[in-house]
Amino acid sequence: MSNITQNQSSPLPRETGIFLVLIGVALVFEAAGWMIHGQSFVFNTQRLYIIVLQMAIIGIMAVGLTQIIVMAGIDLSGGSVVAFAGLVAASLAQASSAGEAVYPSLTDLPIIVPLLIGLAIGAALGFVNGSIIAITGIPPFIATLAILVIARGLARWYTSGKQVSFFTPEFAVFGSGATPVWIFLGVVIVFHVLMTRTLYGRRTYAIGSNERAARMAGVNVGRHKVLVYSIAGLLYGLAAVIQTSRAETAQSGTGLMWELDAISAVVIGGTSLMGGIGRIPGTVIGVLILGVLTSGFTFLGINVFYIAIVKGVIVVAAVVADQYRHRNKRGK
């Protein structure tokens, strides 16, 4: 286990390379911006702020997914969990002026109520994910795919497909101004410390590197998996509250395919799908790469549907590079 910790605390060539990719992508859009529009893409404070603001919610989800993937797991349920947790939180954040409140007797509640309920639902669904995987041994792909379907179904059932809106002014604080960005940065700092300086992080890396060895070293693998998936679910719930507050509405279709964006950011950020390798700062850079791509395509007037193709190509390239590194290590 000490070797794992040492590898994770060594210099950051992996993240340095990813950061250079981010710079390269930004410079491509910078050059194209001057050639096509005669204006800068990078040297625009407002644009850079919007990129970070738009990616903050995906970034929060990606922090949770980083821990899961480092543990050699996967989670496909994130977007659906965001939808369901957001709807329930929204129903408890409605003002008495709402014409069709989900719960007319539960309006104008203190801001802490929808926040805690949103977090609790996310954590509960994460707990279910982890428990299914730990107890039954079902592959994480299958277990979380099932929760994806169930959570999306619950979201549609909860309000019969209707939108929820008319929130209290206090609830709007979570999505106002730069608040989502500050929350994202706070989440990044907290979980970077947890993953690099605590027993929680060491156990997560140990399980991802060699689950059998971790178990023989005394790690309760099943319990730790439940904990990691529950924490990821908690972060999905936080993302749900922020998204609902920012959009000033909640609906069952929210978060569709967001889990794939978050997984893409994690993989692009250097976290190995084989487990045991990956850091939160790399994920942040991966999130920024996706944000720059989206903003750059919009800036150049390119059809946004091409973004999905480009994302797919980048993810494949990142996975191929990861596989190549693993083969080289085995060869040595």
C-alpha positions in Angstrom: 0.0 0.0 0.0 2.9 2.3 0.6 4.0 2.0 -3.0 0.6 3.1 -4.1 0.8 6.2 -1.9 4.2 7.0 -3.1 3.1 6.8 -6.7 0.2 9.1 -6.1 2.4 11.7 -4.3 5.2 11.7 -6.9 5.7 14.6 -9.4 2.8 15.1 -11.8 4.0 14.4 -15.4 0.6 12.8 -16.2 -1.2 16.0 -15.2 1.4 18.2 -16.8 0.7 16.5 -20.1 -3.0 16.9 -19.7 -2.6 20.6 -18.9 -0.5 21.0 -22.1 -3.4 19.4 -24.0 -5.8 22.0 -22.5 -3.4 24.8 -23.5 -3.1 23.4 -27.0 -6.9 23.1 -27.5 -7.4 26.7 -26.2 -4.6 28.0 -28.6 -6.3 26.3 -31.6 -9.5 28.1 -30.8 -7.5 31.3 -30.2 -5.9 31.1 -33.7 -9.2 30.1 -35.3 -11.0 33.0 -33.6 -8.6 35.6 -35.0 -8.8 34.1 -38.5 -12.6 33.7 -38.6 -13.9 36.5 -36.3 -10.9 38.7 -35.8 -11.2 38.4 -32.0 -9.7 36.5 -29.1 -11.1 33.4 -27.6 -8.7 33.0 -24.7 -8.2 36.6 -23.6 -11.8 37.1 -22.7 -12.5 37.1 -19.0 -16.2 36.8 -19.4 -15.9 33.8 -21.7 -13.5 32.0 -19.4 -15.8 32.6 -16.4 -18.8 31.2 -18.3 -16.8 28.1 -19.2 -16.0 27.4 -15.6 -19.5 28.3 -14.5 -21.1 25.9 -17.0 -18.8 23.0 -16.2 -19.0 23.4 -12.4 -21.9 20.9 -12.0 -20.3 18.3 -14.3 -17.1 18.9 -12.3 -18.8 18.1 -9.0 -20.1 14.9 -10.4 -16.7 14.1 -11.9 -15.0 14.4 -8.5 -17.3 11.7 -7.2 -16.7 9.6 -10.3 -12.9 10.0 -10.0 -13.0 8.2 -6.6 -15.2 5.4 -8.1 -13.0 4.9 -11.1 -9.8 5.0 -9.1 -11.3 2.1 -7.1 -11.7 0.3 -10.5 -15.5 0.9 -10.5 -17.9 2.8 -12.8 -21.2 4.6 -12.3 -23.7 5.2 -15.0 -26.5 6.5 -12.8 -25.2 10.0 -12.1 -27.4 12.0 -14.5 -30.6 10.1 -13.4 -29.8 10.6 -9.7 -29.4 14.4 -10.4 -32.8 14.4 -12.0 -34.6 12.6 -9.2 -32.8 14.4 -6.3 -33.3 17.7 -8.0 -37.0 17.2 -8.4 -37.6 16.2 -4.8 -35.4 19.1 -3.5 -37.3 21.4 -5.8 -40.7 20.2 -4.5 -39.6 21.2 -1.0 -38.2 24.6 -2.1 -41.4 25.9 -3.6 -42.8 29.2 -2.5 -46.4 29.6 -1.3 -47.0 31.6 -4.4 -46.6 28.5 -6.6 -49.9 27.9 -8.3 -49.4 24.1 -8.5 -47.1 23.2 -5.6 -46.2 19.5 -5.4 -46.9 19.7 -1.6 -49.1 22.8 -0.9 -48.7 22.2 2.8 -44.9 22.2 2.5 -44.0 25.5 1.0 -41.7 28.3 2.2 -39.6 25.8 4.1 -36.2 26.8 5.4 -33.4 26.6 2.8 -31.7 23.8 4.7 -34.6 21.4 4.1 -34.4 21.0 0.3 -30.6 21.0 0.5 -30.4 18.2 3.0 -33.1 16.2 1.2 -31.4 16.5 -2.1 -28.1 15.4 -0.6 -29.8 12.6 1.3 -31.5 11.2 -1.8 -28.2 11.3 -3.8 -26.3 9.6 -1.0 -29.1 7.0 -0.5 -29.0 6.0 -4.2 -25.2 5.9 -4.1 -25.6 3.6 -1.0 -27.9 1.3 -3.0 -25.4 1.2 -5.9 -22.5 0.3 -3.6 -24.5 -2.2 -1.6 -25.7 -4.1 -4.7 -22.1 -4.2 -6.0 -20.5 -5.2 -2.6 -23.1 -7.8 -1.6 -24.0 -9.5 -4.8 -20.8 -9.1 -6.7 -22.7 -7.8 -9.8 -20.4 -5.8 -12.1 -20.6 -2.1 -11.4 -21.6 -1.4 -15.0 -24.8 -3.6 -14.6 -25.7 -2.4 -11.1 -25.4 1.3 -11.9 -27.2 0.9 -15.2 -30.1 -0.5 -13.3 -30.1 2.4 -10.9 -29.9 4.8 -13.9 -33.2 3.3 -15.2 -34.8 3.2 -11.8 -33.9 6.8 -10.8 -35.0 8.2 -14.1 -38.3 6.3 -13.7 -38.7 7.7 -10.2 -38.1 11.2 -11.5 -40.8 10.8 -14.1 -43.2 9.2 -11.6 -42.6 11.8 -8.9 -44.3 14.7 -10.7 -45.9 12.7 -13.6 -43.5 14.3 -16.0 -44.4 17.9 -14.9 -41.9 20.7 -14.3 -41.4 22.0 -10.8 -40.7 25.8 -10.4 -41.6 28.9 -8.3 -38.9 28.5 -5.6 -38.3 30.6 -2.5 -35.7 33.4 -3.1 -33.4 31.8 -0.5 -33.1 28.6 -2.6 -31.9 30.6 -5.6 -28.6 31.4 -3.7 -27.1 28.0 -4.6 -27.1 28.8 -8.3 -26.7 32.5 -8.3 -23.6 34.3 -9.5 -20.3 32.5 -9.0 -21.7 30.4 -6.2 -21.5 27.1 -8.2 -17.9 27.8 -9.0 -16.9 28.4 -5.4 -18.8 25.2 -4.3 -17.0 23.3 -7.1 -13.6 24.6 -5.9 -14.5 23.7 -2.3 -15.4 20.2 -3.3 -12.1 19.8 -5.3 -10.0 20.9 -2.4 -11.8 18.7 0.2 -11.6 15.6 -1.9 -8.1 16.2 -3.1 -7.0 16.2 0.5 -9.1 13.1 1.3 -7.6 11.2 -1.6 -4.0 12.1 -1.0 -3.7 12.6 2.8 -6.1 10.2 4.5 -6.7 6.5 5.1 -9.9 6.8 2.9 -7.8 7.7 -0.1 -5.1 5.1 0.5 -7.8 2.4 0.8 -9.5 3.6 -2.4 -6.2 3.4 -4.4 -5.3 0.1 -2.8 -8.6 -1.5 -3.9 -8.2 -0.1 -7.4 -4.7 -1.4 -7.7 -5.2 -4.8 -6.4 -8.5 -5.7 -4.6 -7.3 -9.1 -3.4 -4.1 -7.6 -1.9 -6.2 -4.8 -0.2 -8.4 -7.4 1.3 -5.5 -9.4 2.6 -4.0 -6.2 4.1 -7.1 -5.9 6.2 -9.2 -3.5 4.2 -13.0 -4.2 4.4 -13.4 -3.9 0.6 -17.2 -4.3 0.6 -17.8 -1.6 3.2 -15.3 0.8 1.5 -17.1 0.3 -1.9 -20.4 1.3 -0.3 -18.8 4.3 1.3 -17.2 5.5 -2.0 -20.5 5.1 -4.0 -22.4 6.8 -1.2 -20.1 9.8 -1.3 -20.3 10.0 -5.1 -24.1 9.9 -4.7 -23.9 12.7 -2.1 -22.0 14.8 -4.7 -24.7 14.0 -7.3 -27.3 15.3 -4.9 -25.2 18.5 -4.4 -25.0 18.9 -8.2 -28.8 18.4 -8.4 -29.5 21.2 -5.8 -27.2 23.6 -7.6 -28.6 22.8 -11.1 -32.2 23.2 -9.9 -31.4 26.5 -8.2 -29.5 27.8 -11.2 -32.2 26.8 -13.8 -35.0 27.9 -11.5 -36.9 24.8 -12.6 -36.6 21.0 -12.3 -37.8 18.3 -14.7 -37.4 14.6 -15.2 -35.2 15.1 -18.3 -32.5 17.0 -16.4 -29.0 15.4 -16.4 -29.6 13.3 -19.4 -26.1 11.8 -20.4 -24.4 14.0 -17.9 -22.8 10.9 -16.4 -21.0 10.3 -19.7 -19.7 13.9 -19.7 -18.4 13.3 -16.2 -16.8 10.0 -17.1 -15.2 11.6 -20.1 -13.7 14.4 -17.9 -12.3 11.8 -15.5 -10.8 9.7 -18.2 -9.4 12.7 -20.1 -8.0 13.9 -16.8 -5.7 10.8 -16.6 -7.6 8.5 -14.3 -7.2 4.9 -15.4 -10.2 2.8 -16.1 -8.1 -0.1 -14.8 -8.1 1.5 -11.3 -5.4 2.6 -8.9 -4.3 5.7 -10.9 -5.8 9.1 -11.0 -6.1 12.4 -9.1 -8.6 15.1 -8.6 -6.5 17.9 -10.2 -6.3 15.8 -13.4 -10.1 15.6 -13.4 -10.4 19.3 -13.0 -8.2 19.8 -16.1 -10.4 17.2 -18.0 -13.5 19.2 -17.1 -11.9 22.3 -18.4 -10.9 20.6 -21.6 -14.6 19.7 -22.2 -15.7 23.2 -21.3 -13.2 24.8 -23.7 -14.3 22.4 -26.5 -18.0 23.3 -26.0 -17.3 27.0 -25.8 -14.9 27.0 -28.7 -17.3 25.2 -31.0 -20.0 27.8 -30.1 -17.6 30.6 -30.5 -16.6 29.5 -34.0 -20.3 28.8 -35.0 -19.6 25.1 -35.6 -22.6 22.8 -35.2 -22.6 21.7 -31.5 -23.5 18.2 -32.5 -19.9 17.7 -33.6 -18.8 18.1 -30.0 -20.0 14.6 -29.2 -17.9 13.2 -31.9 -14.8 15.1 -30.8 -15.4 14.1 -27.2 -15.7 10.5 -28.2 -12.4 10.6 -30.2 -10.6 12.2 -27.3 -11.9 9.7 -24.8 -10.9 6.8 -27.1 -7.4 8.4 -27.4 -7.1 8.7 -23.6 -8.2 5.1 -23.1 -5.8 3.8 -25.8 -2.9 5.8 -24.2 -3.8 4.3 -20.8 -3.9 0.8 -22.1 -0.5 1.4 -23.8 1.0 2.5 -20.5 -0.3 -0.6 -18.8 1.1 -2.9 -21.4 4.5 -1.2 -21.1 4.5 -1.6 -17.3 3.6 -5.3 -17.6 6.4 -5.7 -20.2 8.9 -4.3 -17.8 
